[in-house]
Every structure is written in structure tokens, then in C-alpha cells.
């Protein structure tokens, strides 16, 4: 069984930065795809960014040039550096893992951006 544990959320003013971290535990192999989704109140969960084990990255258009996803494959850890945060980035951010079709989710961490 795989567990994903996020950390790093919080409250920040618009224009500020936050760094989210997610550690996967319970398996020894590198999870094929790791990344982040977010869900704002009253909205559906949406993709933020993903990164594969060989470094292929995908960003949502809304975060390109502001957010950076990286991973440490040896540690099954994924990071999300969020810069130039906007109030519309306010959401619960979920760590995501997908290993050849088997999906894993973290419990979520709240990010609140004040205007």
C-alpha cells in the first residue's frame, strides 16, 4: 500500500510564495507519475502539474511560468514551488501518484492566498 503525505500549505499574501512537499511511502519502486491537483470550494478537482519518473512535466495553463514541479526519484518525493501566488490559487492541494493505472491520493493541504 502507498501513502502520500503532503506538507507546506498555509496562508500567504498575493504575490508571495509557498513550497509544497509530498512523500510517498510504502513501496520501494519509483512511482511512474507524481504530481499535484487542487480543488477550490464549489469547483471540481483540477490538474496543477505532473512529472514522470523520467522527467516529463505537464502544467496547467493557469500555473505555467509561476509554479515549478520537481521530484526526487530516489526518495519518491515531489515538490511544488509556487511563486507569484494569486487569490484564485486558493484551494486544497492534493498530492497524486499513478503507477501504471493504480492511483494514489494524499489527504490534501490547504493553500490560502489573501488579496
N, C-alpha and C positions, 0 to 999 in steps of 0.2 A: 504494500500500500504506500502511496506517495502522499506526503503532506507538504503543502505550500504555506509558508508563514511570511506575511508582509510586515514591514516596518517603515517608518519615516513620514507618515502623514502628519497633518497638522493644519494650523491656521497661519496664513501668510497674506500680506497686502498685495494688491495688484502690482505687477512688475517684479515681484520677488521670485525666489527660487526654492525648490524643495527637491530632495532626492529620496526616492523610494527604493527599498531593497526587498528582495524575495528569495528565501532559501528553501530549496526542495530537499526533503529528507525522506528516507525510507527505501531508496533504490540506489544501486551502485553505478548504473549506466547513465550517460548523459541524455537528458530528455530532448527529443528531437526539436520541438518548438517550445519556446517560453516567451512570455510577454505580459502585456497589461491590457485590461479592459476597464471601462468605467461606466458608472450608472448614476445619473443625476436624478433628483426627485421627479417623479412623473414621466420619466423617459426610459427608453429601452437601454439595455446594456450595449455599449459600443466599443469597437476596437480602438485602442490607442496606438499600440506598437507591438510588433513581434520580432523575434530574432531566432534563426535556426541554429542548430549545433555547428553548422559550417559558416555562420556569419551573415546569412542573407537576412536583410532587415526590411520591414514594411511599416510605414507610418500612416496614420490617418491624416488626411489633408489639413485638418484643423490644428494639428500639433507640429507639422513639419517646420523645421528651422528653429523651433523653440524647445522641443524635447529630444533627448538622446537616450536610446536604449543600448545597454551593453550587457555582456554576460561573462561569467567566469565558469567555463565548462567543467573544469576540474571540481568546482565546488557546487555545481548545479545552482548557481546564484544568478539572478538577473536584477539589473538596476534600471531605474528610470530617472534621469536628470531632467528636471522640469524648470525651465527658465522663462522669464517674461510671462509669468502666470497672469491669467485673466479671470475675472469673476465667473465667466462661463466654463472655466475648467473645474469649478466646484463639483465634486462628485465623490462617490465611494469608488476607490480604485482597487481592482481585483487582479491578483497575480494569476496567470494562466499557464498551464502546461499541456502539451499534446504530444503523446508518444505513439506515433503510428495509429492514430484514431482514438486512443484512450485519453480522455480529457480530465484535467485536474484543475481545481479552483482553490484559491486561498479564501480566507474569511473576509477580506476586504479591509481597507484602511481609508479613513475619511480625509479628504483634502478640501479645505475651505479657503477660498480666495476672496478677501474683502476689497471693496472698491474705495 
